[in-house]
Amino acid sequence: MQIQVLKSKIHRVKVTGADLNYIGSITIDENLLDASNIIEGEKVSIVNINNGERFETYAIKGERNSGEITLNGPAARKVQKDDIIIIISYATLEFEEAKTFKPWIIFPNENDNSLT
């Protein structure tokens, strides 16, 4: 049996932009991607603390050390600049493996999205 478990979590980062005219996705500072073990193109769930919106998209690399968190395309309608969001990805694991799996969870500084 396989189950889905938390793989990666970027807990409480500030949205720095929303670009409705972009094709789609969420742009994330490359430092945050590395620290959370999320790769470019990976499916992520977004939870908006400010308005309760929950939606899915995929990650793309932003400039390293920029603090960028930009929602692109239709997802831009679900956030506003300066909203606080949580970014989550999941993995499908065998049940026994899932019992001992440890996710990557990071807690950036939500004022500037740095890893301080």
Secondary structure, DSSP 8 states (H G I E B T S, - for coil): -EEEEEEEEEEEEE--EEETTSSSEEEEEHHHHHHHT--TT-EEEEEETTT--EEEEEEEEE-TTS--EEEEGGGGGG--TT-EEEEEEEEEEEHHHHHH---EEE---TTT----
